[in-house]
Amino acid sequence: MIAMAQTAVRREKRRLLILGGTGEAAMLASEADKRFGAKLHVVTSLAGRTKQPAPLAGETRIGGFGGAAALAEYLRGDAIDLVIDATHPFAAKISAAARAACEVADVPRLVLVRPVWRPQAGDRWIEAADAPAAAKIVPEWGTRVFLTVGRRDLPAFAGHPDCWFLIRLVEPPPEPLPFRTENFELIVARGPFTADAERALMLRHGIDIVVAKASGGAGTEAKLIAARELNRPVILLRRPPIEPGQVAERIEEALQWIERALDSLDAAADKVT
Ligand code: NAP
């Protein structure tokens, strides 16, 4: 069931807010614009972490809203009819704010989630609650570490002078990393990567352990395939729980949700008028 927005009036174009910052959000914006562009205006919201974000279909707005109450105000003020939370699975604050704001503003919300990774035969996965917990156990498993946890979680790993880190980030860091020069190498690259390329990278750097976020989805799983093939352990940072609500795992499901939601909104508006 799709809830009826309080301001159920027929409009030439409905407005969809996609909370973005992921490849999936960009793809969804493009597909939603292509499929429903005649009756739907697509706005993608980015936090502003990336200096030069790739162009997105539809409109883009950048920067935090200022919390859940302010997001609810934005939804009302910008006459947003539908929200799809397509943020990264570890972006828990904005997802919680989106849930609260949509409840307050009575706007239907869908969470587009990445399917969780399931271990396969040959996988040697160790789950860690968070970055400090992962950092604590790293030396038990290896000393040449492929670290792909994102910039904010790096400091937790800086206290291991006996380990060497191959750190991969999507953008150059704004300030020097908190590691001794001889303890790391930084590569800046944006996926998706192939398992062959990941395996070659790991062999070239003598990697004996991988540390990553359990983000799920196909886009970043190549390093896990490479680790399995090379029989390397992987420490995975546990993914935060998904905010309750309607959930889709595929772009196509999200597009079908949009279609149903648009029909419901129009039907509700027809009843009112
Ligand atoms: P977060 O901890 O959930 O959010 C922190 C604050 O950033 C939020 O409270 C909100 O500020 C603002 N924010 C986050 N996403 C936003 C969006 N799409 N539009 C407008 N404001 C947003 O999120 P995070 O982990 O810092 O991630 C920030 C962005 O990077 C997200 O959009 C996420 O999709 C993307 N990303 C995150 C990761 C990751 O590992 N966390 C990886 C890849 C991409 P206000 O409270 O002021 O509204």
py3Dmol code that shows the C-alpha trace and the ligand (Angstrom):
import py3Dmol

protein = """\
ATOM      1  CA  MET A   1       0.000   0.000   0.000  1.00  0.00           C
ATOM      2  CA  ILE A   2       1.254   3.452  -0.853  1.00  0.00           C
ATOM      3  CA  ALA A   3       0.286   6.163   1.630  1.00  0.00           C
ATOM      4  CA  MET A   4      -1.571   9.190   0.307  1.00  0.00           C
ATOM      5  CA  ALA A   5       0.370  12.449   0.462  1.00  0.00           C
ATOM      6  CA  GLN A   6      -1.443  15.136   2.439  1.00  0.00           C
ATOM      7  CA  THR A   7      -1.312  17.562  -0.465  1.00  0.00           C
ATOM      8  CA  ALA A   8      -3.060  15.194  -2.860  1.00  0.00           C
ATOM      9  CA  VAL A   9      -3.748  17.451  -5.813  1.00  0.00           C
ATOM     10  CA  ARG A  10      -3.311  16.621  -9.463  1.00  0.00           C
ATOM     11  CA  ARG A  11      -0.285  18.342 -10.938  1.00  0.00           C
ATOM     12  CA  GLU A  12       1.180  18.280 -14.411  1.00  0.00           C
ATOM     13  CA  LYS A  13       4.413  16.858 -13.033  1.00  0.00           C
ATOM     14  CA  ARG A  14       4.961  14.995  -9.804  1.00  0.00           C
ATOM     15  CA  ARG A  15       8.262  15.444  -7.987  1.00  0.00           C
ATOM     16  CA  LEU A  16      10.534  12.570  -6.960  1.00  0.00           C
ATOM     17  CA  LEU A  17      13.424  13.142  -4.541  1.00  0.00           C
ATOM     18  CA  ILE A  18      16.202  10.563  -4.802  1.00  0.00           C
ATOM     19  CA  LEU A  19      18.632  10.602  -1.898  1.00  0.00           C
ATOM     20  CA  GLY A  20      21.776   9.706  -3.772  1.00  0.00           C
ATOM     21  CA  GLY A  21      25.540   9.523  -3.685  1.00  0.00           C
ATOM     22  CA  THR A  22      25.699   6.024  -5.179  1.00  0.00           C
ATOM     23  CA  GLY A  23      25.904   4.472  -8.630  1.00  0.00           C
ATOM     24  CA  GLU A  24      22.483   2.950  -8.075  1.00  0.00           C
ATOM     25  CA  ALA A  25      20.966   6.378  -7.372  1.00  0.00           C
ATOM     26  CA  ALA A  26      22.494   7.782 -10.559  1.00  0.00           C
ATOM     27  CA  MET A  27      21.146   4.873 -12.585  1.00  0.00           C
ATOM     28  CA  LEU A  28      17.716   5.231 -10.996  1.00  0.00           C
ATOM     29  CA  ALA A  29      17.618   8.969 -11.783  1.00  0.00           C
ATOM     30  CA  SER A  30      18.469   8.235 -15.388  1.00  0.00           C
ATOM     31  CA  GLU A  31      15.906   5.432 -15.781  1.00  0.00           C
ATOM     32  CA  ALA A  32      13.134   7.288 -13.918  1.00  0.00           C
ATOM     33  CA  ASP A  33      13.720  10.381 -16.047  1.00  0.00           C
ATOM     34  CA  LYS A  34      13.652   8.273 -19.227  1.00  0.00           C
ATOM     35  CA  ARG A  35      10.544   6.312 -18.305  1.00  0.00           C
ATOM     36  CA  PHE A  36       8.421   8.904 -16.499  1.00  0.00           C
ATOM     37  CA  GLY A  37      10.004  12.220 -17.559  1.00  0.00           C
ATOM     38  CA  ALA A  38       6.761  13.492 -19.110  1.00  0.00           C
ATOM     39  CA  LYS A  39       4.961  13.355 -15.768  1.00  0.00           C
ATOM     40  CA  LEU A  40       7.768  13.234 -13.210  1.00  0.00           C
ATOM     41  CA  HIS A  41      10.452  15.725 -12.245  1.00  0.00           C
ATOM     42  CA  VAL A  42      13.451  13.919 -10.757  1.00  0.00           C
ATOM     43  CA  VAL A  43      15.607  15.653  -8.130  1.00  0.00           C
ATOM     44  CA  THR A  44      18.699  13.909  -6.788  1.00  0.00           C
ATOM     45  CA  SER A  45      20.144  15.069  -3.500  1.00  0.00           C
ATOM     46  CA  LEU A  46      23.880  14.688  -2.810  1.00  0.00           C
ATOM     47  CA  ALA A  47      25.594  15.282   0.509  1.00  0.00           C
ATOM     48  CA  GLY A  48      28.386  17.224  -1.213  1.00  0.00           C
ATOM     49  CA  ARG A  49      31.240  14.892  -0.259  1.00  0.00           C
ATOM     50  CA  THR A  50      32.436  14.501  -3.855  1.00  0.00           C
ATOM     51  CA  LYS A  51      34.102  17.598  -5.277  1.00  0.00           C
ATOM     52  CA  GLN A  52      33.101  17.007  -8.880  1.00  0.00           C
ATOM     53  CA  PRO A  53      30.125  14.656  -8.989  1.00  0.00           C
ATOM     54  CA  ALA A  54      29.305  13.136 -12.362  1.00  0.00           C
ATOM     55  CA  PRO A  55      26.320  14.806 -14.061  1.00  0.00           C
ATOM     56  CA  LEU A  56      22.960  13.224 -13.183  1.00  0.00           C
ATOM     57  CA  ALA A  57      19.693  13.026 -15.110  1.00  0.00           C
ATOM     58  CA  GLY A  58      17.133  15.535 -13.854  1.00  0.00           C
ATOM     59  CA  GLU A  59      17.902  18.176 -11.240  1.00  0.00           C
ATOM     60  CA  THR A  60      20.663  17.923  -8.638  1.00  0.00           C
ATOM     61  CA  ARG A  61      20.733  19.621  -5.246  1.00  0.00           C
ATOM     62  CA  ILE A  62      23.806  19.485  -3.035  1.00  0.00           C
ATOM     63  CA  GLY A  63      24.338  19.672   0.734  1.00  0.00           C
ATOM     64  CA  GLY A  64      22.807  18.416   3.966  1.00  0.00           C
ATOM     65  CA  PHE A  65      19.258  19.402   4.882  1.00  0.00           C
ATOM     66  CA  GLY A  66      20.021  20.056   8.558  1.00  0.00           C
ATOM     67  CA  GLY A  67      18.357  16.998  10.093  1.00  0.00           C
ATOM     68  CA  ALA A  68      15.015  15.236   9.873  1.00  0.00           C
ATOM     69  CA  ALA A  69      12.791  18.201  10.736  1.00  0.00           C
ATOM     70  CA  ALA A  70      14.509  20.366   8.122  1.00  0.00           C
ATOM     71  CA  LEU A  71      14.218  17.575   5.568  1.00  0.00           C
ATOM     72  CA  ALA A  72      10.475  17.368   6.292  1.00  0.00           C
ATOM     73  CA  GLU A  73      10.275  21.115   5.680  1.00  0.00           C
ATOM     74  CA  TYR A  74      12.166  20.691   2.423  1.00  0.00           C
ATOM     75  CA  LEU A  75       9.752  17.960   1.299  1.00  0.00           C
ATOM     76  CA  ARG A  76       6.797  20.233   1.983  1.00  0.00           C
ATOM     77  CA  GLY A  77       8.403  23.394   0.624  1.00  0.00           C
ATOM     78  CA  ASP A  78       9.554  21.752  -2.597  1.00  0.00           C
ATOM     79  CA  ALA A  79       6.266  19.852  -3.021  1.00  0.00           C
ATOM     80  CA  ILE A  80       8.031  16.483  -3.116  1.00  0.00           C
ATOM     81  CA  ASP A  81       5.532  13.681  -3.818  1.00  0.00           C
ATOM     82  CA  LEU A  82       7.817  10.652  -3.527  1.00  0.00           C
ATOM     83  CA  VAL A  83      11.164   9.844  -1.930  1.00  0.00           C
ATOM     84  CA  ILE A  84      13.550   7.052  -2.817  1.00  0.00           C
ATOM     85  CA  ASP A  85      16.403   6.570  -0.388  1.00  0.00           C
ATOM     86  CA  ALA A  86      19.148   5.212  -2.639  1.00  0.00           C
ATOM     87  CA  THR A  87      22.022   6.213  -0.364  1.00  0.00           C
ATOM     88  CA  HIS A  88      24.938   3.960   0.522  1.00  0.00           C
ATOM     89  CA  PRO A  89      24.060   1.176   2.991  1.00  0.00           C
ATOM     90  CA  PHE A  90      26.472   2.716   5.534  1.00  0.00           C
ATOM     91  CA  ALA A  91      24.907   6.191   5.291  1.00  0.00           C
ATOM     92  CA  ALA A  92      22.651   5.471   8.266  1.00  0.00           C
ATOM     93  CA  LYS A  93      21.992   9.039   9.444  1.00  0.00           C
ATOM     94  CA  ILE A  94      20.411  10.302   6.256  1.00  0.00           C
ATOM     95  CA  SER A  95      18.333   7.116   5.953  1.00  0.00           C
ATOM     96  CA  ALA A  96      16.982   7.555   9.489  1.00  0.00           C
ATOM     97  CA  ALA A  97      16.274  11.230   8.775  1.00  0.00           C
ATOM     98  CA  ALA A  98      14.493  10.299   5.543  1.00  0.00           C
ATOM     99  CA  ARG A  99      12.229   7.873   7.353  1.00  0.00           C
ATOM    100  CA  ALA A 100      11.325  10.390  10.070  1.00  0.00           C
ATOM    101  CA  ALA A 101      10.837  13.239   7.586  1.00  0.00           C
ATOM    102  CA  CYS A 102       8.642  11.210   5.240  1.00  0.00           C
ATOM    103  CA  GLU A 103       6.487  10.138   8.164  1.00  0.00           C
ATOM    104  CA  VAL A 104       6.044  13.743   9.290  1.00  0.00           C
ATOM    105  CA  ALA A 105       5.423  15.103   5.773  1.00  0.00           C
ATOM    106  CA  ASP A 106       3.315  12.063   4.789  1.00  0.00           C
ATOM    107  CA  VAL A 107       5.377  11.352   1.689  1.00  0.00           C
ATOM    108  CA  PRO A 108       5.667   7.776   0.360  1.00  0.00           C
ATOM    109  CA  ARG A 109       9.241   6.463   0.702  1.00  0.00           C
ATOM    110  CA  LEU A 110      11.073   3.514  -0.785  1.00  0.00           C
ATOM    111  CA  VAL A 111      14.524   2.308   0.255  1.00  0.00           C
ATOM    112  CA  LEU A 112      16.634   1.019  -2.621  1.00  0.00           C
ATOM    113  CA  VAL A 113      19.061  -1.382  -0.966  1.00  0.00           C
ATOM    114  CA  ARG A 114      21.984  -3.405  -2.211  1.00  0.00           C
ATOM    115  CA  PRO A 115      21.456  -7.150  -1.847  1.00  0.00           C
ATOM    116  CA  VAL A 116      23.612  -8.414   1.038  1.00  0.00           C
ATOM    117  CA  TRP A 117      26.650 -10.523   0.217  1.00  0.00           C
ATOM    118  CA  ARG A 118      26.384 -14.194   1.135  1.00  0.00           C
ATOM    119  CA  PRO A 119      29.542 -16.231   1.700  1.00  0.00           C
ATOM    120  CA  GLN A 120      30.318 -18.946  -0.827  1.00  0.00           C
ATOM    121  CA  ALA A 121      32.491 -22.032  -0.562  1.00  0.00           C
ATOM    122  CA  GLY A 122      36.093 -20.882  -0.205  1.00  0.00           C
ATOM    123  CA  ASP A 123      35.268 -17.523   1.383  1.00  0.00           C
ATOM    124  CA  ARG A 124      37.141 -16.726   4.608  1.00  0.00           C
ATOM    125  CA  TRP A 125      35.096 -13.855   6.019  1.00  0.00           C
ATOM    126  CA  ILE A 126      35.439 -12.409   9.493  1.00  0.00           C
ATOM    127  CA  GLU A 127      32.720 -10.019  10.624  1.00  0.00           C
ATOM    128  CA  ALA A 128      33.633  -6.928  12.657  1.00  0.00           C
ATOM    129  CA  ALA A 129      31.182  -4.569  14.355  1.00  0.00           C
ATOM    130  CA  ASP A 130      32.934  -1.450  13.111  1.00  0.00           C
ATOM    131  CA  ALA A 131      36.287  -0.040  11.979  1.00  0.00           C
ATOM    132  CA  PRO A 132      37.982  -0.024  15.435  1.00  0.00           C
ATOM    133  CA  ALA A 133      36.916  -3.649  15.980  1.00  0.00           C
ATOM    134  CA  ALA A 134      38.276  -4.598  12.554  1.00  0.00           C
ATOM    135  CA  ALA A 135      41.530  -2.721  13.164  1.00  0.00           C
ATOM    136  CA  LYS A 136      42.026  -4.575  16.431  1.00  0.00           C
ATOM    137  CA  ILE A 137      42.006  -8.011  14.787  1.00  0.00           C
ATOM    138  CA  VAL A 138      43.867  -7.201  11.565  1.00  0.00           C
ATOM    139  CA  PRO A 139      47.316  -8.359  12.814  1.00  0.00           C
ATOM    140  CA  GLU A 140      45.859 -11.761  13.753  1.00  0.00           C
ATOM    141  CA  TRP A 141      45.113 -12.355  10.060  1.00  0.00           C
ATOM    142  CA  GLY A 142      47.722 -10.569   8.011  1.00  0.00           C
ATOM    143  CA  THR A 143      50.189  -7.732   7.624  1.00  0.00           C
ATOM    144  CA  ARG A 144      49.745  -6.628   3.986  1.00  0.00           C
ATOM    145  CA  VAL A 145      46.280  -5.137   4.091  1.00  0.00           C
ATOM    146  CA  PHE A 146      44.062  -4.046   1.208  1.00  0.00           C
ATOM    147  CA  LEU A 147      41.937  -1.397   2.951  1.00  0.00           C
ATOM    148  CA  THR A 148      38.768  -0.199   1.189  1.00  0.00           C
ATOM    149  CA  VAL A 149      36.660   1.174   4.040  1.00  0.00           C
ATOM    150  CA  GLY A 150      36.476   4.805   2.926  1.00  0.00           C
ATOM    151  CA  ARG A 151      38.335   7.856   4.193  1.00  0.00           C
ATOM    152  CA  ARG A 152      36.473   8.443   7.433  1.00  0.00           C
ATOM    153  CA  ASP A 153      37.265   5.003   8.853  1.00  0.00           C
ATOM    154  CA  LEU A 154      40.994   5.081   8.039  1.00  0.00           C
ATOM    155  CA  PRO A 155      42.280   6.565  11.333  1.00  0.00           C
ATOM    156  CA  ALA A 156      41.211   3.410  13.204  1.00  0.00           C
ATOM    157  CA  PHE A 157      43.876   1.464  11.276  1.00  0.00           C
ATOM    158  CA  ALA A 158      46.750   3.909  11.697  1.00  0.00           C
ATOM    159  CA  GLY A 159      47.940   2.391  14.969  1.00  0.00           C
ATOM    160  CA  HIS A 160      49.507  -0.723  13.453  1.00  0.00           C
ATOM    161  CA  PRO A 161      53.163   0.060  12.643  1.00  0.00           C
ATOM    162  CA  ASP A 162      53.764  -3.612  11.779  1.00  0.00           C
ATOM    163  CA  CYS A 163      51.150  -3.629   9.024  1.00  0.00           C
ATOM    164  CA  TRP A 164      51.381  -2.178   5.528  1.00  0.00           C
ATOM    165  CA  PHE A 165      48.207  -0.818   3.905  1.00  0.00           C
ATOM    166  CA  LEU A 166      47.138  -0.527   0.293  1.00  0.00           C
ATOM    167  CA  ILE A 167      44.445   2.135   0.687  1.00  0.00           C
ATOM    168  CA  ARG A 168      41.941   2.721  -2.094  1.00  0.00           C
ATOM    169  CA  LEU A 169      39.771   5.843  -2.109  1.00  0.00           C
ATOM    170  CA  VAL A 170      37.414   7.225  -4.756  1.00  0.00           C
ATOM    171  CA  GLU A 171      38.873  10.722  -4.466  1.00  0.00           C
ATOM    172  CA  PRO A 172      42.191  12.144  -3.308  1.00  0.00           C
ATOM    173  CA  PRO A 173      41.902  12.854   0.426  1.00  0.00           C
ATOM    174  CA  PRO A 174      41.655  16.556   1.355  1.00  0.00           C
ATOM    175  CA  GLU A 175      44.390  16.173   3.985  1.00  0.00           C
ATOM    176  CA  PRO A 176      47.361  13.817   4.485  1.00  0.00           C
ATOM    177  CA  LEU A 177      46.415  10.342   5.683  1.00  0.00           C
ATOM    178  CA  PRO A 178      47.300   9.546   9.301  1.00  0.00           C
ATOM    179  CA  PHE A 179      49.770   6.773   8.353  1.00  0.00           C
ATOM    180  CA  ARG A 180      53.565   6.767   8.311  1.00  0.00           C
ATOM    181  CA  THR A 181      54.783   7.128   4.716  1.00  0.00           C
ATOM    182  CA  GLU A 182      56.458   3.702   4.754  1.00  0.00           C
ATOM    183  CA  ASN A 183      53.259   2.057   6.027  1.00  0.00           C
ATOM    184  CA  PHE A 184      50.933   2.677   3.105  1.00  0.00           C
ATOM    185  CA  GLU A 185      50.330   3.297  -0.544  1.00  0.00           C
ATOM    186  CA  LEU A 186      47.294   5.229  -1.725  1.00  0.00           C
ATOM    187  CA  ILE A 187      45.430   4.496  -4.929  1.00  0.00           C
ATOM    188  CA  VAL A 188      42.587   6.702  -6.093  1.00  0.00           C
ATOM    189  CA  ALA A 189      40.138   4.846  -8.303  1.00  0.00           C
ATOM    190  CA  ARG A 190      36.411   4.529  -8.757  1.00  0.00           C
ATOM    191  CA  GLY A 191      34.807   1.131  -9.436  1.00  0.00           C
ATOM    192  CA  PRO A 192      33.333  -1.027 -10.665  1.00  0.00           C
ATOM    193  CA  PHE A 193      36.426  -3.232 -10.832  1.00  0.00           C
ATOM    194  CA  THR A 194      36.762  -6.686 -12.346  1.00  0.00           C
ATOM    195  CA  ALA A 195      37.780  -9.698 -10.263  1.00  0.00           C
ATOM    196  CA  ASP A 196      40.772 -10.177 -12.605  1.00  0.00           C
ATOM    197  CA  ALA A 197      41.969  -6.624 -11.984  1.00  0.00           C
ATOM    198  CA  GLU A 198      41.447  -6.975  -8.221  1.00  0.00           C
ATOM    199  CA  ARG A 199      43.370 -10.260  -8.154  1.00  0.00           C
ATOM    200  CA  ALA A 200      46.253  -8.737 -10.142  1.00  0.00           C
ATOM    201  CA  LEU A 201      46.317  -5.714  -7.805  1.00  0.00           C
ATOM    202  CA  MET A 202      46.394  -7.923  -4.723  1.00  0.00           C
ATOM    203  CA  LEU A 203      49.171 -10.130  -6.110  1.00  0.00           C
ATOM    204  CA  ARG A 204      51.227  -7.130  -7.217  1.00  0.00           C
ATOM    205  CA  HIS A 205      51.165  -5.723  -3.687  1.00  0.00           C
ATOM    206  CA  GLY A 206      51.527  -9.046  -1.840  1.00  0.00           C
ATOM    207  CA  ILE A 207      48.174  -8.523  -0.111  1.00  0.00           C
ATOM    208  CA  ASP A 208      47.393 -11.164   2.519  1.00  0.00           C
ATOM    209  CA  ILE A 209      44.173  -9.697   3.936  1.00  0.00           C
ATOM    210  CA  VAL A 210      41.307  -7.497   2.722  1.00  0.00           C
ATOM    211  CA  VAL A 211      39.290  -5.143   4.948  1.00  0.00           C
ATOM    212  CA  ALA A 212      36.054  -3.787   3.505  1.00  0.00           C
ATOM    213  CA  LYS A 213      32.562  -2.632   4.391  1.00  0.00           C
ATOM    214  CA  ALA A 214      29.859  -5.280   3.946  1.00  0.00           C
ATOM    215  CA  SER A 215      28.105  -2.943   1.533  1.00  0.00           C
ATOM    216  CA  GLY A 216      26.552  -5.659  -0.618  1.00  0.00           C
ATOM    217  CA  GLY A 217      25.591  -5.319  -4.281  1.00  0.00           C
ATOM    218  CA  ALA A 218      27.454  -6.257  -7.438  1.00  0.00           C
ATOM    219  CA  GLY A 219      29.401  -3.026  -7.908  1.00  0.00           C
ATOM    220  CA  THR A 220      32.079  -3.636  -5.275  1.00  0.00           C
ATOM    221  CA  GLU A 221      32.083  -7.382  -4.894  1.00  0.00           C
ATOM    222  CA  ALA A 222      35.010  -8.094  -7.248  1.00  0.00           C
ATOM    223  CA  LYS A 223      37.541  -7.802  -4.407  1.00  0.00           C
ATOM    224  CA  LEU A 224      35.690 -10.536  -2.518  1.00  0.00           C
ATOM    225  CA  ILE A 225      35.816 -12.819  -5.552  1.00  0.00           C
ATOM    226  CA  ALA A 226      39.540 -12.113  -5.908  1.00  0.00           C
ATOM    227  CA  ALA A 227      40.117 -12.799  -2.192  1.00  0.00           C
ATOM    228  CA  ARG A 228      38.249 -16.114  -2.493  1.00  0.00           C
ATOM    229  CA  GLU A 229      40.309 -17.128  -5.529  1.00  0.00           C
ATOM    230  CA  LEU A 230      43.533 -16.225  -3.724  1.00  0.00           C
ATOM    231  CA  ASN A 231      42.391 -17.821  -0.443  1.00  0.00           C
ATOM    232  CA  ARG A 232      42.826 -14.542   1.449  1.00  0.00           C
ATOM    233  CA  PRO A 233      40.745 -13.669   4.544  1.00  0.00           C
ATOM    234  CA  VAL A 234      38.394 -10.700   4.402  1.00  0.00           C
ATOM    235  CA  ILE A 235      37.354  -8.663   7.438  1.00  0.00           C
ATOM    236  CA  LEU A 236      33.937  -7.166   6.725  1.00  0.00           C
ATOM    237  CA  LEU A 237      32.528  -4.224   8.677  1.00  0.00           C
ATOM    238  CA  ARG A 238      28.951  -5.067   9.589  1.00  0.00           C
ATOM    239  CA  ARG A 239      26.295  -3.225   7.642  1.00  0.00           C
ATOM    240  CA  PRO A 240      23.836  -1.094   9.653  1.00  0.00           C
ATOM    241  CA  PRO A 241      20.225  -2.322   9.696  1.00  0.00           C
ATOM    242  CA  ILE A 242      17.961  -1.055   6.916  1.00  0.00           C
ATOM    243  CA  GLU A 243      15.420   1.569   7.981  1.00  0.00           C
ATOM    244  CA  PRO A 244      11.964   0.004   8.175  1.00  0.00           C
ATOM    245  CA  GLY A 245       9.657   0.643   5.255  1.00  0.00           C
ATOM    246  CA  GLN A 246       9.185  -0.474   1.688  1.00  0.00           C
ATOM    247  CA  VAL A 247      12.332  -1.919   0.197  1.00  0.00           C
ATOM    248  CA  ALA A 248      13.499  -2.714  -3.350  1.00  0.00           C
ATOM    249  CA  GLU A 249      16.720  -4.421  -4.313  1.00  0.00           C
ATOM    250  CA  ARG A 250      16.667  -3.733  -8.037  1.00  0.00           C
ATOM    251  CA  ILE A 251      16.261  -0.552 -10.108  1.00  0.00           C
ATOM    252  CA  GLU A 252      13.409  -2.153 -12.036  1.00  0.00           C
ATOM    253  CA  GLU A 253      11.500  -2.809  -8.790  1.00  0.00           C
ATOM    254  CA  ALA A 254      11.995   0.837  -7.814  1.00  0.00           C
ATOM    255  CA  LEU A 255      10.649   1.966 -11.203  1.00  0.00           C
ATOM    256  CA  GLN A 256       7.577  -0.198 -10.738  1.00  0.00           C
ATOM    257  CA  TRP A 257       7.095   1.329  -7.280  1.00  0.00           C
ATOM    258  CA  ILE A 258       7.236   4.817  -8.843  1.00  0.00           C
ATOM    259  CA  GLU A 259       4.626   3.826 -11.401  1.00  0.00           C
ATOM    260  CA  ARG A 260       2.256   2.493  -8.740  1.00  0.00           C
ATOM    261  CA  ALA A 261       2.876   5.493  -6.498  1.00  0.00           C
ATOM    262  CA  LEU A 262       2.112   7.949  -9.328  1.00  0.00           C
ATOM    263  CA  ASP A 263      -1.134   6.118 -10.065  1.00  0.00           C
ATOM    264  CA  SER A 264      -2.086   6.166  -6.366  1.00  0.00           C
ATOM    265  CA  LEU A 265      -1.360   9.875  -6.065  1.00  0.00           C
ATOM    266  CA  ASP A 266      -3.465  10.660  -9.120  1.00  0.00           C
ATOM    267  CA  ALA A 267      -6.296   8.445  -7.909  1.00  0.00           C
ATOM    268  CA  ALA A 268      -6.200  10.161  -4.500  1.00  0.00           C
ATOM    269  CA  ALA A 269      -6.189  13.587  -6.159  1.00  0.00           C
ATOM    270  CA  ASP A 270      -9.158  12.622  -8.330  1.00  0.00           C
ATOM    271  CA  LYS A 271     -11.113  11.693  -5.212  1.00  0.00           C
ATOM    272  CA  VAL A 272     -10.370  15.056  -3.603  1.00  0.00           C
ATOM    273  CA  THR A 273     -11.409  17.113  -6.657  1.00  0.00           C
TER     274      THR A 273
END
"""
ligand_1 = """\
48
NAP
P 25.356 9.868 6.740
O 26.351 9.650 7.816
O 24.108 9.074 6.735
O 24.936 11.400 6.675
C 25.595 12.436 7.349
C 24.899 13.717 6.955
O 25.196 14.062 5.588
C 23.388 13.625 7.006
O 22.923 13.803 8.310
C 22.972 14.711 6.042
O 23.149 15.992 6.611
C 24.032 14.602 4.974
N 23.657 13.721 3.868
C 23.988 12.430 3.687
N 23.537 11.980 2.506
C 22.890 13.022 1.938
C 22.222 13.192 0.707
N 22.134 12.204 -0.186
N 21.691 14.405 0.444
C 21.786 15.424 1.328
N 22.422 15.324 2.503
C 22.970 14.135 2.804
O 26.031 9.695 5.307
P 27.574 9.486 4.928
O 27.969 8.126 5.301
O 28.324 10.686 5.388
O 27.451 9.522 3.350
C 27.283 10.755 2.684
C 26.879 10.486 1.244
O 27.900 9.705 0.616
C 25.573 9.700 1.130
O 24.773 10.372 0.195
C 25.985 8.326 0.663
O 25.044 7.781 -0.261
C 27.347 8.570 0.000
N 28.273 7.451 0.215
C 28.541 7.015 1.482
C 29.400 5.945 1.665
C 29.684 5.405 3.038
O 30.458 4.428 3.133
N 29.111 5.945 4.094
C 29.988 5.333 0.556
C 29.697 5.806 -0.716
C 28.832 6.877 -0.877
P 21.980 16.778 7.331
O 21.800 16.110 8.674
O 22.510 18.173 7.422
O 20.732 16.688 6.491
"""
view = py3Dmol.view(width=600, height=400)
view.addModel(protein, "pdb")
view.setStyle({"model": 0}, {"cartoon": {"style": "trace"}})
view.addModel(ligand_1, "xyz")
view.setStyle({"model": 1}, {"stick": {}})
view.zoomTo()
view.show()
